[in-house]
Amino acid sequence: MLSNRFIVAGGLFSSQFATGSLSFAISLYLLDATQSALLFSMAVGASFVPSVVISLLSGVWVDKWNKKRVVCLCDFCTGLIALAFVLTVSYADNLNTLLFYIVCVASVQALLTLAFNSALPELFPADALPSANGLVQSVSAVTRIVAPISGALMYANISLNLIFMISGAIYFVSAIAQLNLRFTEKESEESTINKDYISAQREAFDYVKQHPSIRFFLVFEILLNGLYLPLVLVAMPFIIYQILGVSPLQLSLVEAAMAVGTIIGALIASKKAVQKTAIRYFCLLLIPQAILILVWLFPFPQQANAMLITSFFAVTFVVLACLNTVQNIPVLSQFQRTVPQHMLGRLFGLFFALLNLAVPAGIWLVGSLLTAENWHQVIVFSAALMVLLGIFGNRNKGFHAFINDESPATKEYATTPEH
């Protein structure tokens, strides 16, 4: 399985680098063009909307389809969309064209994310899932270091049209690289294969109803990300770029610092000695994260040096991202281990669908509330909600059922390499 690690790392890096650099360039273009946190948040939120439908409806098919083909075709189609956009659409006079691209790519990438997360148990053995999830998080973190910086440099030096073309070519490279992934062929559940679409979906909902530990995981992660991601995606760029006046390159350095924290957190969370402790304190880890978010309120003088501001936020985000990663990787691995493999696509689909409803709602709410005058209150209120969520989550019976669930995710299957 060692080769799978290199292929997963290379394929993910290529795909996420293309998405990250292009998305960062588009976000800077939108901020410069609109000068509005609300319009910017609507653009960011638009990337989540199609994911709701795709995630909810395609889980059954992901459980039945060849996941290798799905992963490769998704990157290939994203490359085609990017190149078609360059050939057919002019973005200069109409921001709707960029929103259209965001929606199209988000739809394809939603299917890719669903297939990839469901496929990890077929790419790595069960005891290697934490390190595999750590690898995925680390690669994502590296691209978050490189892609924003590349996006900022490209935005400053070349046209957005050319950035689209470069990204499209990289998507094709990612699709080709992932053709070499080696999956293990596991016996499929005949009940799933023979069920019609509605019955297969009902089976997944019945499974959630019967397992309070799974309900806890779904509800808590949705509430957590509905709070955390809007702060990172909308509030942080607005505060640093619009309020404190750092440059696009300095903003990218702060986002790169978050990636460094994610890598450190992934390395820590991959250690077996850490995993059980991290799961046990999963909810309470929200409290130090809330405290770090309150640090954003530090009163910088009006003439403060931009590099000082950048360094301050960079250090803060290294620690914040590290805590968030240590919190999430062991829990995600527990979910992949304990859920039957033939249902992972549907349950991940349900999770991503609900997540992509909660996150845009949070993004639009934060974006509509953020102004130069009241952003302090938004940060304080959000941090207080995170503390309350951590305390009540830690007392929930479903949480204790989840951390004590050691049931095997699948039966013992005979494995043969996929050709």
C-alpha positions in Angstrom: 0.0 0.0 0.0 3.0 2.3 0.1 2.6 3.3 -3.5 -1.0 4.4 -2.8 0.4 6.9 -0.3 2.5 8.6 -3.0 -0.3 8.5 -5.6 -2.9 9.9 -3.1 -0.4 12.6 -2.1 0.5 13.5 -5.7 -3.1 13.4 -7.1 -4.5 15.4 -4.2 -1.8 18.0 -4.3 -2.3 18.6 -8.0 -6.1 18.9 -7.7 -6.1 21.0 -4.6 -3.3 23.2 -5.8 -5.4 24.0 -8.9 -8.5 24.7 -6.9 -6.8 26.6 -4.1 -4.7 29.0 -6.3 -7.6 29.7 -8.6 -10.1 30.2 -5.7 -7.7 32.6 -3.9 -7.3 34.6 -7.1 -11.1 34.7 -7.6 -11.6 35.8 -4.0 -9.2 38.7 -4.4 -10.9 39.7 -7.6 -14.3 39.6 -5.9 -13.1 41.6 -2.9 -11.5 44.2 -5.1 -14.5 44.4 -7.4 -17.3 44.5 -4.8 -15.6 46.0 -1.6 -18.4 44.2 0.2 -18.2 41.5 2.9 -21.8 40.5 2.1 -21.2 39.9 -1.6 -18.0 38.2 -0.9 -19.6 35.9 1.6 -22.4 35.1 -1.0 -19.8 34.1 -3.5 -18.0 31.9 -1.0 -21.3 30.4 0.1 -22.3 29.7 -3.5 -19.6 27.0 -3.6 -21.4 25.0 -0.9 -25.0 25.1 -2.4 -24.6 22.5 -5.2 -22.8 20.2 -2.8 -26.0 19.7 -0.8 -27.8 18.2 -3.7 -24.9 16.2 -5.1 -23.9 14.8 -1.7 -27.4 13.8 -0.7 -28.4 12.2 -4.0 -25.2 10.5 -5.1 -24.3 8.5 -2.0 -26.2 5.4 -3.1 -24.3 5.4 -6.5 -20.9 6.0 -4.9 -21.5 2.9 -2.8 -22.2 0.9 -6.0 -19.9 2.5 -8.5 -16.2 1.9 -9.1 -14.7 4.6 -6.9 -11.5 4.8 -8.8 -13.3 5.8 -12.0 -15.3 8.4 -10.1 -12.2 10.0 -8.6 -10.4 10.2 -11.9 -13.4 11.4 -13.9 -14.2 14.2 -11.4 -10.7 15.7 -11.9 -10.9 15.3 -15.6 -14.3 17.0 -15.8 -13.2 19.9 -13.6 -10.3 20.5 -16.0 -12.7 20.5 -18.9 -15.0 23.0 -17.1 -12.0 25.3 -16.4 -10.9 25.3 -20.0 -14.4 25.6 -21.4 -14.9 28.6 -19.1 -11.9 30.3 -20.6 -13.1 29.7 -24.2 -16.7 30.7 -23.8 -17.1 33.2 -21.0 -15.8 36.7 -20.3 -15.6 37.5 -16.6 -14.5 41.2 -17.0 -18.0 42.8 -17.0 -20.1 40.2 -15.2 -19.4 38.7 -11.8 -22.2 36.2 -12.4 -19.8 34.3 -14.8 -17.4 33.7 -11.9 -20.3 32.5 -9.7 -21.4 30.2 -12.5 -17.9 28.6 -12.6 -17.8 28.3 -8.8 -21.1 26.4 -8.8 -20.1 24.1 -11.6 -16.7 23.1 -10.1 -18.3 22.8 -6.6 -20.8 20.3 -8.0 -18.0 18.0 -9.5 -15.7 18.4 -6.5 -18.6 17.5 -4.1 -18.8 14.1 -5.9 -15.0 13.7 -5.7 -14.9 14.5 -2.0 -17.7 12.0 -1.3 -16.1 9.2 -3.4 -12.6 9.8 -2.0 -13.7 9.8 1.7 -15.7 6.6 1.1 -12.8 5.0 -0.7 -10.1 5.4 1.9 -10.9 2.1 3.7 -10.3 0.4 0.3 -7.0 2.1 -0.2 -5.6 1.6 3.3 -6.0 -1.1 6.1 -8.2 -0.2 9.1 -5.3 0.3 11.5 -3.7 2.8 9.0 -6.7 5.0 8.6 -5.6 7.7 11.1 -2.3 8.0 9.4 -4.1 8.0 6.0 -6.4 10.8 7.1 -3.3 12.5 8.5 -1.7 12.2 5.1 -4.8 13.7 3.4 -4.9 16.6 5.9 -1.1 17.2 5.5 -1.3 17.3 1.7 -4.3 19.6 2.0 -2.3 21.8 4.4 0.7 21.9 2.0 -1.5 23.1 -0.8 -3.0 25.7 1.5 0.6 27.0 2.0 1.5 27.0 -1.7 -1.8 27.6 -3.4 -2.7 31.0 -1.8 0.8 32.3 -2.3 0.7 31.2 -5.9 -2.8 32.6 -6.3 -1.7 36.0 -5.0 1.4 36.1 -7.1 -0.5 35.1 -10.2 -3.3 37.5 -9.5 -0.7 40.3 -9.3 1.1 39.4 -12.5 -1.1 37.6 -15.0 -4.7 37.6 -16.1 -7.4 35.6 -14.5 -8.0 34.0 -17.9 -4.5 32.5 -17.8 -4.9 31.3 -14.2 -8.0 29.4 -15.4 -6.0 27.8 -18.2 -3.1 26.7 -15.9 -5.6 25.3 -13.3 -7.4 23.3 -16.0 -4.1 21.7 -17.2 -3.2 20.7 -13.6 -6.6 19.0 -13.1 -5.8 16.8 -16.1 -2.5 15.9 -14.5 -4.3 14.9 -11.3 -6.7 12.7 -13.1 -3.9 10.9 -14.9 -1.9 10.4 -11.6 -4.9 8.8 -9.8 -5.4 6.2 -12.6 -2.6 4.3 -10.9 -4.4 4.0 -7.5 -4.6 0.4 -6.3 -7.9 -0.4 -4.6 -8.7 -3.6 -2.8 -11.7 -5.4 -4.2 -14.1 -6.2 -1.3 -17.2 -8.2 -1.4 -20.2 -6.0 -1.8 -23.3 -6.3 0.2 -25.8 -8.0 -2.1 -28.6 -6.2 -0.2 -27.2 -2.9 -1.3 -26.6 -3.8 -4.9 -30.1 -5.3 -5.3 -32.0 -2.5 -3.5 -33.7 0.2 -5.5 -32.5 3.8 -5.0 -35.2 4.8 -2.5 -34.8 1.6 -0.4 -31.0 2.0 -0.3 -31.4 5.6 0.9 -33.9 4.5 3.5 -31.4 1.9 4.8 -28.9 4.7 5.5 -31.4 6.8 7.4 -32.6 3.8 9.4 -28.9 3.1 10.3 -28.6 6.6 11.7 -31.8 6.3 13.7 -30.6 3.1 15.3 -27.1 4.4 16.3 -27.0 7.5 18.7 -23.3 7.6 18.3 -23.6 8.3 14.6 -26.3 10.9 15.2 -24.0 12.6 17.6 -21.1 12.6 15.1 -23.3 14.1 12.4 -25.0 16.8 14.5 -21.9 17.9 16.4 -19.7 18.1 13.3 -22.3 20.1 11.4 -22.8 22.6 14.3 -19.0 22.9 14.8 -18.2 23.5 11.2 -21.2 25.9 10.9 -19.5 28.0 13.5 -15.8 27.5 12.7 -15.6 27.6 8.9 -17.5 31.0 8.5 -15.0 32.5 10.9 -12.0 31.2 9.0 -13.4 31.7 5.4 -15.1 35.1 5.9 -14.3 36.8 9.2 -10.6 36.3 9.1 -10.0 37.6 5.6 -12.3 40.5 6.2 -10.6 41.5 9.5 -7.0 41.1 8.2 -7.4 42.4 4.6 -10.2 45.0 4.9 -10.0 46.2 8.5 -6.3 45.9 9.3 -5.1 46.6 5.8 -2.5 43.9 5.1 -1.6 43.1 1.5 -2.9 40.1 -0.5 0.5 38.4 -0.1 0.5 38.9 3.6 -3.0 37.5 3.8 -1.8 34.4 2.0 1.0 34.1 4.5 -1.6 33.9 7.3 -3.5 31.2 5.5 -0.2 29.4 4.9 0.4 29.5 8.7 -2.9 27.7 9.2 -1.6 25.0 6.8 1.5 24.7 8.9 -0.6 24.2 12.0 -2.7 21.5 10.2 0.5 19.6 9.2 1.7 19.7 12.8 -1.7 18.6 14.1 -1.8 15.7 11.5 1.5 14.4 12.7 0.4 14.5 16.3 -3.0 12.9 15.6 -1.4 10.1 13.6 0.3 8.8 16.8 -1.7 5.9 18.4 -1.0 7.3 21.9 -2.8 10.5 21.0 -5.9 9.1 19.2 -7.9 7.8 22.2 -7.1 10.9 24.2 -8.1 13.2 21.4 -11.4 11.4 20.9 -12.1 11.5 24.7 -11.6 15.3 24.8 -13.1 15.9 21.3 -15.7 18.3 22.6 -13.6 20.1 25.2 -11.0 20.9 22.6 -13.4 23.6 21.3 -12.7 25.7 24.4 -9.0 26.6 23.7 -10.0 27.2 20.0 -12.6 29.7 21.2 -10.0 31.5 23.3 -7.7 31.7 20.3 -10.5 33.2 18.2 -11.0 35.9 20.9 -7.3 36.8 20.5 -8.3 38.3 17.1 -9.7 41.2 19.1 -6.2 42.4 20.1 -6.3 46.2 19.7 -3.6 47.1 17.2 -2.7 50.8 17.0 -3.7 52.5 13.8 -0.2 52.8 12.5 0.8 49.2 13.4 3.3 47.6 11.1 1.6 45.2 8.6 4.3 42.5 9.1 3.7 42.7 12.8 0.0 42.1 12.3 0.8 39.3 9.8 3.2 37.6 12.3 0.7 37.9 15.2 -2.1 36.3 13.2 0.2 33.7 11.7 1.2 32.4 15.2 -2.4 32.4 16.3 -3.5 30.4 13.3 -0.7 27.8 13.6 -2.0 26.9 17.1 -5.6 27.1 16.2 -5.3 24.9 13.1 -3.2 22.4 15.1 -5.9 22.0 17.7 -8.6 21.7 15.1 -6.8 19.0 13.3 -6.0 17.0 16.4 -9.7 17.2 17.3 -10.9 16.0 13.9 -8.6 13.3 12.5 -9.1 10.6 15.2 -12.9 11.2 15.2 -13.1 10.9 11.4 -11.0 7.7 11.5 -13.4 6.3 14.2 -16.3 7.0 11.9 -14.7 5.2 8.9 -13.8 2.2 11.1 -17.2 1.7 12.7 -19.6 2.4 9.9 -20.1 -0.6 7.5 -18.1 0.1 4.4 -21.0 -0.6 2.0 -22.8 2.4 3.6 -20.0 4.9 3.8 -21.0 6.6 0.6 -24.6 7.2 1.8 -23.6 8.3 5.3 -20.8 10.6 4.1 -23.3 11.9 1.5 -25.8 12.7 4.3 -23.0 14.3 6.4 -21.7 16.5 3.5 -25.2 17.5 2.5 -26.1 18.7 6.0 -22.7 20.3 6.4 -23.1 22.2 3.1 -26.4 23.6 4.3 -25.0 24.7 7.7 -21.8 26.3 6.4 -23.3 28.6 3.8 -25.9 29.6 6.3 -23.1 30.5 8.8 -21.1 32.2 6.0 -24.0 34.4 4.9 -25.0 35.2 8.5 -21.4 36.2 9.4 -21.0 38.1 6.1 -24.2 40.1 6.7 -23.3 41.0 10.3 -19.6 41.9 9.7 -19.0 45.6 9.4 -16.0 47.8 10.3 -18.0 48.9 13.4 -19.4 45.7 14.9 -17.0 42.9 13.9 -15.8 42.7 17.5 -19.3 41.6 18.7 -19.5 39.0 16.0 -16.2 37.4 17.1 -17.2 37.4 20.8 -20.6 35.9 20.2 -19.2 33.2 17.9 -16.5 32.2 20.5 -19.1 32.0 23.2 -21.2 29.7 21.1 -18.2 27.4 20.6 -17.6 27.2 24.3 -21.2 26.3 25.0 -21.2 23.7 22.2 -18.1 22.0 23.7 -19.5 21.9 27.2 -22.9 20.5 26.2 -21.4 18.1 23.7 -19.1 16.6 26.3 -22.1 15.8 28.5 -24.1 14.2 25.7 -24.8 10.4 25.9 -24.4 10.0 22.2 -20.8 11.3 22.5 -19.9 8.7 25.1 -21.5 6.0 22.9 -19.4 7.3 20.0 -16.0 7.3 21.8 -16.7 3.8 23.2 -17.8 2.3 19.9 -15.1 -0.2 18.8 -17.3 -2.3 16.5 -15.7 -3.3 13.3 -16.7 -1.4 10.3 -16.8 -4.4 8.0 -16.7 -8.1 8.0 -13.4 -9.8 7.1 -13.3 -9.8 3.4 -11.0 -11.5 1.0 -9.1 -8.9 -1.0 -7.8 -9.0 -4.5 -6.1 -6.2 -6.4 -8.3 -4.2 -8.7 -7.2 -4.0 -12.3 
